[in-house]
Amino acid sequence: MDVSFFSDAQDVLLEVEINEDGVSRFESEYMEITGVTPRIGVGYQHQNNKWGAEFRVYFNADLDVTDELSDNGVHVESGGRPYRSSRTYRINNREFFWSLVNSGYRLGEN
């Protein structure tokens, strides 16, 4: 997925919460793309109460970015649950997450 339009987003944070069963696969894929092994902490958590994994992207942006996301079939949440009161939008989408990682974004603050 082309995510070049997303460069207009600000305060981008990538986060993964993953069940222990998926840790090895996730860490291998992340390492293959980035050359870095993800470490537990900001942006990465093991959560055994999850069935699988949640790939989240939090950010602020103007409506042009959210419109472009919608045009690409990416659902954007906003409103009552901003992340740490500083980010207006949230995406929970594995494909979009990996597209961002392939484009140079990394777990945590970007």
JONOR-V650110 format. One record per pair of residues at least 12 apart in sequence whose C-alpha atoms are under 10 Angstrom apart, sorted by the first residue. I is the first residue (numbers start at 0). J is the second residue. D is the distance in Angstrom with one decimal. If there is no record, write none. Layout:
{{I;J;D} {I;J;D}}
//
This chain:
{{0;71;8.4} {0;94;7.9} {0;95;7.2} {0;97;9.1} {0;98;6.0} {0;99;8.8} {0;101;9.7} {0;102;9.9} {1;71;9.1} {1;95;9.2} {1;98;7.4} {1;99;8.9} {1;102;8.8} {2;67;9.4} {2;68;8.8} {2;71;9.5} {2;95;8.1} {2;96;10.0} {2;98;6.8} {2;99;6.7} {2;101;9.6} {2;102;7.5} {3;98;9.9} {3;99;9.0} {3;102;8.1} {4;63;9.0} {4;64;6.8} {4;65;9.9} {4;67;7.4} {4;68;8.8} {5;58;9.9} {5;60;8.8} {5;63;9.7} {5;64;6.4} {5;65;9.0} {5;67;8.5} {5;68;8.4} {5;99;8.6} {6;60;9.7} {6;64;8.9} {6;99;10.0} {7;59;9.2} {7;60;6.9} {7;61;8.2} {7;63;8.8} {7;64;6.9} {8;57;9.7} {8;58;6.4} {8;59;5.8} {8;60;4.7} {8;61;7.6} {8;63;9.7} {8;64;6.9} {8;65;9.2} {9;57;9.3} {9;58;5.9} {9;59;5.1} {9;60;6.0} {9;61;9.3} {9;86;8.9} {9;109;8.5} {10;57;7.7} {10;58;5.2} {10;59;5.9} {10;60;8.6} {10;85;8.2} {10;86;7.0} {10;87;9.7} {10;108;7.2} {10;109;6.9} {11;56;6.9} {11;57;5.6} {11;58;4.4} {11;59;7.1} {11;60;9.4} {11;86;8.2} {11;88;9.6} {11;89;9.8} {11;104;8.8} {11;105;9.7} {11;106;9.8} {11;107;8.3} {11;108;6.1} {11;109;5.3} {12;41;9.4} {12;42;7.4} {12;55;8.2} {12;56;5.7} {12;57;5.1} {12;58;6.4} {12;59;9.8} {12;82;9.5} {12;86;8.9} {12;89;9.5} {12;104;8.9} {12;105;8.3} {12;106;7.0} {12;107;5.1} {12;108;4.5} {12;109;5.9} {13;41;9.1} {13;42;5.9} {13;43;8.5} {13;54;7.7} {13;55;5.9} {13;56;4.7} {13;57;6.5} {13;58;8.9} {13;89;9.9} {13;90;9.6} {13;96;7.5} {13;99;8.9} {13;100;8.9} {13;104;7.9} {13;105;6.6} {13;106;4.8} {13;107;5.1} {13;108;6.8} {13;109;7.7} {14;40;9.8} {14;41;7.7} {14;42;4.0} {14;43;5.7} {14;44;8.1} {14;53;8.0} {14;54;6.1} {14;55;5.1} {14;56;6.4} {14;57;8.1} {14;91;9.5} {14;96;8.9} {14;105;9.0} {14;106;5.9} {14;107;6.2} {14;108;9.0} {15;39;9.9} {15;41;9.5} {15;42;6.0} {15;43;5.0} {15;44;6.3} {15;45;8.4} {15;46;9.6} {15;52;6.9} {15;53;5.6} {15;54;4.8} {15;55;6.2} {15;56;8.9} {15;91;9.6} {15;93;9.5} {15;96;9.2} {15;106;7.7} {15;107;9.2} {16;39;9.9} {16;42;8.1} {16;43;6.1} {16;44;4.8} {16;45;5.7} {16;46;6.0} {16;47;9.2} {16;48;9.9} {16;49;7.8} {16;51;8.5} {16;52;5.6} {16;53;5.2} {16;54;6.9} {16;55;8.4} {17;43;8.1} {17;44;6.4} {17;45;5.0} {17;46;5.4} {17;47;7.4} {17;48;8.9} {17;49;6.6} {17;50;8.2} {17;51;5.9} {17;52;4.2} {17;53;6.4} {17;54;8.5} {18;44;8.7} {18;45;5.7} {18;46;5.0} {18;47;4.7} {18;48;7.0} {18;49;5.4} {18;50;6.5} {18;51;5.4} {18;52;6.2} {18;53;9.2} {19;44;9.7} {19;45;6.1} {19;46;7.0} {19;47;6.1} {19;48;9.5} {19;49;8.9} {19;50;9.6} {19;51;8.6} {19;52;9.4} {20;45;9.6} {20;46;10.0} {20;47;8.5} {20;49;9.9} {20;50;9.1} {20;51;7.7} {20;52;9.6} {21;45;9.2} {21;50;9.5} {21;51;6.7} {21;52;7.3} {22;37;10.0} {22;44;9.6} {22;45;7.6} {22;46;9.9} {22;51;9.6} {22;52;9.0} {25;37;9.0} {25;52;9.1} {26;38;9.0} {28;97;9.5} {29;97;8.7} {29;100;8.0} {29;101;9.3} {29;105;9.2} {29;106;9.5} {32;97;9.3} {32;100;7.5} {32;101;6.5} {32;102;9.7} {32;103;9.2} {33;100;7.6} {33;101;7.9} {33;102;10.0} {33;103;8.0} {33;104;9.2} {33;105;8.0} {35;105;9.6} {37;105;9.3} {37;106;7.7} {38;106;9.2} {40;106;9.6} {40;107;8.7} {41;106;7.6} {41;107;5.5} {41;108;8.2} {42;54;9.8} {42;55;9.1} {42;56;9.8} {42;105;8.9} {42;106;5.1} {42;107;4.3} {42;108;7.8} {43;106;6.9} {43;107;7.6} {52;93;8.6} {53;90;10.0} {53;91;6.6} {53;92;7.7} {53;93;7.4} {53;96;9.9} {54;90;8.1} {54;91;5.5} {54;92;5.8} {54;93;5.2} {54;94;8.7} {54;95;8.7} {54;96;6.2} {54;97;8.7} {55;89;6.8} {55;90;5.4} {55;91;4.4} {55;92;6.5} {55;93;7.7} {55;95;9.0} {55;96;6.9} {55;106;9.9} {56;75;9.5} {56;86;10.0} {56;88;8.2} {56;89;5.6} {56;90;5.0} {56;91;6.5} {56;92;8.0} {56;93;9.6} {56;95;8.5} {56;96;6.8} {56;99;9.2} {56;106;9.4} {56;107;9.5} {57;75;9.6} {57;76;9.4} {57;77;9.9} {57;81;8.5} {57;82;6.9} {57;85;9.4} {57;86;6.2} {57;87;7.6} {57;88;5.6} {57;89;4.5} {57;90;6.5} {57;91;8.9} {57;107;9.9} {57;108;9.5} {58;81;9.3} {58;82;8.6} {58;85;8.5} {58;86;5.2} {58;87;6.4} {58;88;5.3} {58;89;6.6} {58;90;8.7} {58;108;9.9} {58;109;9.7} {59;77;9.9} {59;81;9.8} {59;85;8.2} {59;86;5.4} {59;87;5.5} {59;88;6.0} {59;89;8.9} {60;86;9.0} {60;87;8.1} {60;88;7.9} {65;88;8.7} {68;90;9.6} {68;95;9.4} {71;95;9.7} {72;95;9.9} {73;90;7.6} {73;91;8.8} {73;92;7.3} {73;94;9.2} {73;95;7.5} {74;89;8.8} {74;90;6.4} {74;91;7.8} {74;92;8.0} {75;87;10.0} {75;88;6.5} {75;89;5.8} {75;90;5.1} {75;91;8.0} {75;92;9.3} {76;88;5.6} {76;89;5.1} {76;90;6.2} {76;91;8.5} {77;89;6.4} {77;90;9.0}}
//
